């Protein structure tokens, strides 16, 4: 575990955690027990983006970076992580096309995926850190 001591974490702090985020995503993927018909006892025919996002968010929060998950409803339903850093709010995600195929609420596991830090997409979505609270509140 890497603990970020800064009260105002930076993008460099987040990037240092990418190996731990990839390991968390791997845990979610490895726990995904889809059979040959594409069904999982817990998830049905759904994918694991919410589990990947929760793992990433957990790593960030445990290491001093405020983070939460957001559900996207435009286009394919997708859940990703957002993080509050000193200069704004960032999306942190592993695109689902890297570990699953499908659309809507029906996804199939891509076989033999090994997650690594280069799979993690990070992009600023707001230059105002205060926007984090609005983006993570339940409506």
Secondary structure, DSSP 8 states (H G I E B T S, - for coil): ------SS--HHHHHHTHHHHHHHHHHHHHH--B-TTS-BTTTBT--SHHHHHHHHHHHHHHTT--EEEEEE-SSS-EEEEEEEETTEEEEEEE-GGGTEEEETTEEEE-TT----GGGEEEEEEES-TTHHHHHHS--
